[in-house]
Amino acid sequence: MTRGQALATMLAVTLMWSIAGVVSRWLDGASGFEITFWRSAFNALALVVLLLVLRGPARLWATLRGGGRALWLSGVCWSVMFTAFMVALTLTSVANVLVTMALGPLFTALLSRAALGHRLEPRTWVAIALAGVGIAWMHGSGVQGGDARQWLGTLVALAVPVAGAINWTLLQHLKTRAAGGDETQDMLPAVLLGALISAAVTLPLAWPLQATPHDVGWLAMLGVVQLAIPCLLAVAAARVLSGPEISLLALLEVVFGVAWAWLGAGESPSLAVLGGGALVLLALAGNELLALRRARAAVV
């Protein structure tokens, strides 16, 4: 995958990730942990099929058995992201959750520097700062309400960028080791482990199941289209892009998600949310344009 293809892949990934909030508002009776269980269960089922096609039964089983700590750590991170995101959506608004998740680039940049000693490009720091200003602008309007349920949802959502930062930094570390001559580790099955862990943990909490066939249909769609396919694509893109870049590009989910919630669920954003989202897009575009110019200059 070239850098341009990786960027286009992450654009598609964030667009698919962003539909969860609006779809969760279309459900009839499913709520809380049951939403997470069904979505994770269908995600796991879809991943089994996809990975069997991509890897074959023997290779997939061998990777799961011999993946070691890195595979399981990544799997736990995916499970936290899968679970905390949907639980947070049942406690607070889509904007609250997405704005909180937008802390991911800062966490990833700081963790990459602390754990891996990476020196980030000045343009990346500037992009993170601009995006942070945009998120703060959105935060002033997007995080509404001061009751306990709203703030609990925000705290639960905070687990998503923390787990994401650990995951992207781990993938960056493995990529660096592979470039240094170590054997390349297949991390796609970690997404499957995350889905299985999430489904197993939430099933007892979701029992007895009360979702209608209508709800199950929507949650099945989320498991396949909003999780299984884009998460595999994101892991593939992480082989080309750095951890902070992946996390920064993932901010597009905030913009797309707020737009979907506005258009499809009537959660109308304020002018501050729209302005902050525009600033996030400006930070992303500027970072990538500077990277492209530098790459072309190096070739010349």
VENGIVEN-V417095 format. One record per residue. N is the residue number from 1. SS is DSSP state (@ for helix, = for strand, . for the rest). NEAR is the number of other C-alpha atoms within 12 Angstrom. D_LAST is the distance of its C-alpha to the last C-alpha in Angstrom with 1 decimal. Layout:
n = [N N]
ss = [SS SS]
near = [NEAR NEAR]
d_last = [D_LAST D_LAST]
This chain:
n = [1 2 3 4 5 6 7 8 9 10 11 12 13 14 15 16 17 18 19 20 21 22 23 24 25 26 27 28 29 30 31 32 33 34 35 36 37 38 39 40 41 42 43 44 45 46 47 48 49 50 51 52 53 54 55 56 57 58 59 60 61 62 63 64 65 66 67 68 69 70 71 72 73 74 75 76 77 78 79 80 81 82 83 84 85 86 87 88 89 90 91 92 93 94 95 96 97 98 99 100 101 102 103 104 105 106 107 108 109 110 111 112 113 114 115 116 117 118 119 120 121 122 123 124 125 126 127 128 129 130 131 132 133 134 135 136 137 138 139 140 141 142 143 144 145 146 147 148 149 150 151 152 153 154 155 156 157 158 159 160 161 162 163 164 165 166 167 168 169 170 171 172 173 174 175 176 177 178 179 180 181 182 183 184 185 186 187 188 189 190 191 192 193 194 195 196 197 198 199 200 201 202 203 204 205 206 207 208 209 210 211 212 213 214 215 216 217 218 219 220 221 222 223 224 225 226 227 228 229 230 231 232 233 234 235 236 237 238 239 240 241 242 243 244 245 246 247 248 249 250 251 252 253 254 255 256 257 258 259 260 261 262 263 264 265 266 267 268 269 270 271 272 273 274 275 276 277 278 279 280 281 282 283 284 285 286 287 288 289 290 291 292 293 294 295 296 297 298 299 300]
ss = [. . @ @ @ @ @ @ @ @ @ @ @ @ @ @ @ . . @ @ @ @ @ . . . . . . . @ @ @ @ @ @ @ @ @ @ @ @ @ @ @ @ @ @ @ @ @ @ @ @ . @ @ @ @ @ @ @ @ @ @ . @ @ @ @ @ @ @ @ @ @ @ @ @ @ @ @ @ @ @ @ @ @ @ @ . . @ @ @ @ @ @ @ @ . . @ @ @ @ @ @ @ @ @ @ @ @ @ . . . . . @ @ @ @ @ @ @ @ @ @ @ @ @ @ @ @ @ @ @ @ @ . . . . . @ @ @ @ @ @ @ @ @ @ @ @ @ @ @ @ @ @ @ @ @ @ @ @ @ @ @ @ @ @ @ @ . . . . . . . . @ @ @ @ @ @ @ @ @ @ @ @ @ @ @ @ @ @ @ . . . . . . @ @ @ @ @ @ @ @ @ @ @ @ @ @ @ @ @ @ @ @ @ @ @ @ @ . . . . . @ @ @ @ @ @ @ . . @ @ @ @ @ @ @ @ @ @ @ @ @ @ . . . . . @ @ @ @ @ @ @ @ @ @ @ @ @ @ @ @ @ @ @ @ @ @ @ @ @ @ @ @ @ .]
near = [18 14 22 18 19 26 36 21 31 36 31 28 35 34 32 35 42 36 41 46 46 35 38 44 30 24 27 19 21 33 33 31 34 36 49 50 42 44 47 47 38 33 42 40 27 31 35 31 21 26 31 20 14 17 21 16 17 14 19 27 19 16 28 29 16 18 25 18 18 29 29 30 28 39 38 32 35 46 41 39 39 50 43 41 47 49 41 41 43 35 30 36 40 47 50 45 47 50 49 43 45 45 40 44 46 37 33 42 40 28 31 32 22 16 19 25 15 20 18 25 20 14 25 35 26 26 36 40 26 30 42 34 29 34 42 27 25 35 34 24 25 37 30 26 20 14 13 13 20 26 23 25 36 40 27 32 39 32 34 40 41 33 36 46 42 38 44 46 43 36 42 41 30 31 29 26 17 16 15 11 11 12 13 20 32 33 42 42 45 41 46 46 40 39 43 37 31 41 34 25 26 32 24 15 20 23 21 14 23 21 27 19 16 18 27 31 23 31 40 31 29 39 41 34 31 38 44 42 36 34 46 38 34 44 42 33 37 40 37 28 33 39 42 44 43 46 51 48 45 46 48 43 41 48 44 38 43 40 31 30 32 25 18 21 24 18 24 23 33 22 16 23 36 29 25 35 40 28 30 40 32 28 33 38 28 24 31 29 19 20 24 18 15 15 14 11 10 9 8 7]
d_last = [21.6 18.1 17.4 18.0 21.2 22.2 22.0 24.0 26.4 27.1 27.8 30.4 31.7 32.5 34.1 36.4 37.2 38.2 41.2 43.4 44.8 46.1 47.4 49.4 51.2 52.4 54.3 58.2 59.6 57.0 56.1 55.0 54.4 55.4 52.3 50.1 52.1 51.9 48.2 47.4 49.8 48.3 44.8 46.0 47.5 44.4 42.3 44.8 44.4 40.6 40.2 42.8 40.8 37.4 38.8 42.3 45.5 45.3 41.8 42.3 45.5 44.1 41.3 43.8 46.2 43.7 41.0 42.4 42.1 38.5 39.4 42.6 41.1 38.5 41.4 43.5 40.7 40.4 44.2 44.3 41.7 43.6 46.9 46.4 44.5 47.3 50.1 48.6 48.5 52.3 52.9 50.8 48.8 45.5 43.9 45.3 43.9 40.4 40.2 41.2 38.7 35.9 36.4 34.4 30.9 32.6 34.7 31.7 29.6 32.5 33.6 30.2 30.2 33.8 33.9 30.5 29.5 26.2 24.5 23.4 20.5 22.0 20.8 22.9 25.9 25.7 25.6 28.5 30.4 30.0 31.0 33.9 35.1 34.9 36.9 39.4 39.9 40.5 42.7 45.0 46.0 45.0 47.0 50.4 53.8 55.0 57.4 57.3 56.0 53.0 52.0 52.7 50.3 47.6 48.3 48.1 44.8 43.4 43.6 40.8 37.9 39.3 39.4 36.0 34.5 36.1 35.0 31.3 31.2 33.0 30.5 27.7 29.7 30.2 26.6 25.8 28.7 27.6 24.1 26.2 28.2 31.0 32.3 30.7 33.5 34.3 34.8 35.6 39.4 39.3 39.3 42.5 44.1 43.4 45.1 48.0 48.6 48.5 50.9 53.3 53.4 54.0 56.5 59.5 58.7 58.4 61.7 63.7 61.1 61.9 58.9 59.9 58.5 56.6 55.0 54.3 52.5 50.2 49.5 48.9 46.2 44.7 44.8 42.9 40.5 40.1 39.9 39.7 36.8 34.5 35.1 34.1 30.9 30.2 30.6 28.2 25.6 26.2 24.8 21.3 21.7 23.2 26.9 26.5 24.0 26.6 29.4 27.7 27.0 30.6 31.8 31.4 34.6 36.4 35.6 36.3 39.4 40.9 40.4 42.1 45.0 45.4 45.4 47.3 49.5 50.3 48.8 47.7 45.0 45.5 43.4 42.1 40.9 39.1 37.5 36.5 35.0 32.9 31.7 30.7 28.7 27.0 26.1 24.7 22.6 21.3 20.3 18.5 16.7 15.4 14.4 12.5 10.7 10.0 8.9 6.3 5.1 5.5 3.8 0.0]
